[in-house]
């Protein structure tokens, strides 16, 4: 069997103008199939399981004791503020604010 890129000459030809109709029909069928599947997925009723699950729990460590209260914080007075007098530059003695 020879592999050729061109179809054989005796193969029946598709009538002109049917290509786009077949493509449109396939696309419509795929869209309808996908839409039906999505409608089914979004509209199905999932029944919740109303069973109670009890998980046994065992305490491994004893509870810790509460921490003792913190001692009160004593407030210290602020340090004295030492402000230096701005220097007087020569030639600007006449400019006072």
Phi and psi in degrees as GROMACS dihedral restraints (atoms count N, CA, C in turn):
[ dihedral_restraints ]
;  ai    aj    ak    al  type     phi  dphi    fc
    3     4     5     6     1   -91.7    20    10
    4     5     6     7     1   138.7    20    10
    6     7     8     9     1   -94.5    20    10
    7     8     9    10     1   118.0    20    10
    9    10    11    12     1  -124.3    20    10
   10    11    12    13     1   151.0    20    10
   12    13    14    15     1   -83.2    20    10
   13    14    15    16     1   -20.5    20    10
   15    16    17    18     1   -98.4    20    10
   16    17    18    19     1   142.6    20    10
   18    19    20    21     1   -69.3    20    10
   19    20    21    22     1   157.6    20    10
   21    22    23    24     1   -65.8    20    10
   22    23    24    25     1   158.9    20    10
   24    25    26    27     1   -72.1    20    10
   25    26    27    28     1   -28.5    20    10
   27    28    29    30     1   -87.5    20    10
   28    29    30    31     1     4.3    20    10
   30    31    32    33     1   -73.8    20    10
   31    32    33    34     1   133.7    20    10
   33    34    35    36     1   -66.7    20    10
   34    35    36    37     1   140.7    20    10
   36    37    38    39     1   -88.3    20    10
   37    38    39    40     1   146.4    20    10
   39    40    41    42     1   -80.6    20    10
   40    41    42    43     1   137.4    20    10
   42    43    44    45     1   -61.4    20    10
   43    44    45    46     1   147.4    20    10
   45    46    47    48     1   -68.3    20    10
   46    47    48    49     1   142.8    20    10
   48    49    50    51     1    94.3    20    10
   49    50    51    52     1    -6.1    20    10
   51    52    53    54     1   -93.2    20    10
   52    53    54    55     1   -13.7    20    10
   54    55    56    57     1   -61.8    20    10
   55    56    57    58     1   -48.0    20    10
   57    58    59    60     1   -70.1    20    10
   58    59    60    61     1   -29.9    20    10
   60    61    62    63     1   -71.1    20    10
   61    62    63    64     1   -37.5    20    10
   63    64    65    66     1   -68.8    20    10
   64    65    66    67     1   -42.1    20    10
   66    67    68    69     1   -62.8    20    10
   67    68    69    70     1   -41.9    20    10
   69    70    71    72     1   -65.7    20    10
   70    71    72    73     1   -38.5    20    10
   72    73    74    75     1   -65.8    20    10
   73    74    75    76     1   -42.0    20    10
   75    76    77    78     1   -64.2    20    10
   76    77    78    79     1   -42.1    20    10
   78    79    80    81     1   -63.8    20    10
   79    80    81    82     1   -41.9    20    10
   81    82    83    84     1   -64.4    20    10
   82    83    84    85     1   -39.6    20    10
   84    85    86    87     1   -65.0    20    10
   85    86    87    88     1   -41.9    20    10
   87    88    89    90     1   -65.2    20    10
   88    89    90    91     1   -41.0    20    10
   90    91    92    93     1   -64.2    20    10
   91    92    93    94     1   -41.3    20    10
   93    94    95    96     1   -65.6    20    10
   94    95    96    97     1   -40.8    20    10
   96    97    98    99     1   -64.6    20    10
   97    98    99   100     1   -45.0    20    10
   99   100   101   102     1   -66.1    20    10
  100   101   102   103     1   -41.4    20    10
  102   103   104   105     1   -64.1    20    10
  103   104   105   106     1   -39.9    20    10
  105   106   107   108     1   -64.7    20    10
  106   107   108   109     1   -40.5    20    10
  108   109   110   111     1   -64.7    20    10
  109   110   111   112     1   -43.6    20    10
  111   112   113   114     1   -66.1    20    10
  112   113   114   115     1   -37.8    20    10
  114   115   116   117     1   -63.9    20    10
  115   116   117   118     1   -41.5    20    10
  117   118   119   120     1   -63.8    20    10
  118   119   120   121     1   -42.3    20    10
  120   121   122   123     1   -66.8    20    10
  121   122   123   124     1   -39.9    20    10
  123   124   125   126     1   -81.3    20    10
  124   125   126   127     1   -18.9    20    10
  126   127   128   129     1  -107.9    20    10
  127   128   129   130     1     4.7    20    10
  129   130   131   132     1   -77.5    20    10
  130   131   132   133     1   146.6    20    10
  132   133   134   135     1   -95.5    20    10
  133   134   135   136     1   121.3    20    10
  135   136   137   138     1  -101.5    20    10
  136   137   138   139     1   116.5    20    10
  138   139   140   141     1   -80.5    20    10
  139   140   141   142     1   127.6    20    10
  141   142   143   144     1   -73.6    20    10
  142   143   144   145     1   144.7    20    10
  144   145   146   147     1   -86.4    20    10
  145   146   147   148     1   117.8    20    10
  147   148   149   150     1   -97.9    20    10
  148   149   150   151     1    42.3    20    10
  150   151   152   153     1   -99.0    20    10
  151   152   153   154     1   142.5    20    10
  153   154   155   156     1   -91.6    20    10
  154   155   156   157     1   132.9    20    10
  156   157   158   159     1  -110.5    20    10
  157   158   159   160     1   118.2    20    10
  159   160   161   162     1  -100.7    20    10
  160   161   162   163     1   122.8    20    10
  162   163   164   165     1  -107.0    20    10
  163   164   165   166     1   117.3    20    10
  165   166   167   168     1   -69.7    20    10
  166   167   168   169     1   136.7    20    10
  168   169   170   171     1  -124.8    20    10
  169   170   171   172     1   131.6    20    10
  171   172   173   174     1  -116.9    20    10
  172   173   174   175     1   138.4    20    10
  174   175   176   177     1   -82.9    20    10
  175   176   177   178     1   122.7    20    10
  177   178   179   180     1   -89.6    20    10
  178   179   180   181     1   -42.4    20    10
  180   181   182   183     1  -113.0    20    10
  181   182   183   184     1   150.7    20    10
  183   184   185   186     1   -76.4    20    10
  184   185   186   187     1   151.0    20    10
  186   187   188   189     1   -66.0    20    10
  187   188   189   190     1   144.9    20    10
  189   190   191   192     1   -78.2    20    10
  190   191   192   193     1   154.0    20    10
  192   193   194   195     1   -75.9    20    10
  193   194   195   196     1   152.5    20    10
  195   196   197   198     1   -68.9    20    10
  196   197   198   199     1   145.1    20    10
  198   199   200   201     1   -70.5    20    10
  199   200   201   202     1   146.8    20    10
  201   202   203   204     1   -67.4    20    10
  202   203   204   205     1   153.5    20    10
  204   205   206   207     1   -66.1    20    10
  205   206   207   208     1   147.7    20    10
  207   208   209   210     1   -74.0    20    10
  208   209   210   211     1   145.7    20    10
  210   211   212   213     1   -67.9    20    10
  211   212   213   214     1   153.0    20    10
  213   214   215   216     1   -67.3    20    10
  214   215   216   217     1   147.9    20    10
  216   217   218   219     1   -90.2    20    10
  217   218   219   220     1   125.0    20    10
  219   220   221   222     1   -87.4    20    10
  220   221   222   223     1   134.7    20    10
  222   223   224   225     1   -88.4    20    10
  223   224   225   226     1   129.5    20    10
  225   226   227   228     1   -96.8    20    10
  226   227   228   229     1   146.6    20    10
  228   229   230   231     1   -69.6    20    10
  229   230   231   232     1   150.2    20    10
  231   232   233   234     1   -67.5    20    10
  232   233   234   235     1   153.1    20    10
  234   235   236   237     1   -68.7    20    10
  235   236   237   238     1   156.1    20    10
  237   238   239   240     1   -64.7    20    10
  238   239   240   241     1   144.8    20    10
  240   241   242   243     1   -92.1    20    10
  241   242   243   244     1   119.2    20    10
  243   244   245   246     1  -105.5    20    10
  244   245   246   247     1   111.5    20    10
  246   247   248   249     1  -106.9    20    10
  247   248   249   250     1   124.6    20    10
  249   250   251   252     1   -84.8    20    10
  250   251   252   253     1   147.5    20    10
  252   253   254   255     1   -75.7    20    10
  253   254   255   256     1   133.7    20    10
  255   256   257   258     1   -63.8    20    10
  256   257   258   259     1   143.9    20    10
  258   259   260   261     1   -71.6    20    10
  259   260   261   262     1   149.8    20    10
  261   262   263   264     1  -101.1    20    10
  262   263   264   265     1   117.6    20    10
  264   265   266   267     1   -88.0    20    10
  265   266   267   268     1   146.4    20    10
  267   268   269   270     1   -66.7    20    10
  268   269   270   271     1   137.9    20    10
  270   271   272   273     1    95.0    20    10
  271   272   273   274     1   -11.9    20    10
  273   274   275   276     1  -118.6    20    10
  274   275   276   277     1    21.4    20    10
  276   277   278   279     1   -69.9    20    10
  277   278   279   280     1   -25.5    20    10
  279   280   281   282     1   -79.1    20    10
  280   281   282   283     1   -15.1    20    10
  282   283   284   285     1   -93.7    20    10
  283   284   285   286     1   102.1    20    10
  285   286   287   288     1  -117.0    20    10
  286   287   288   289     1   144.7    20    10
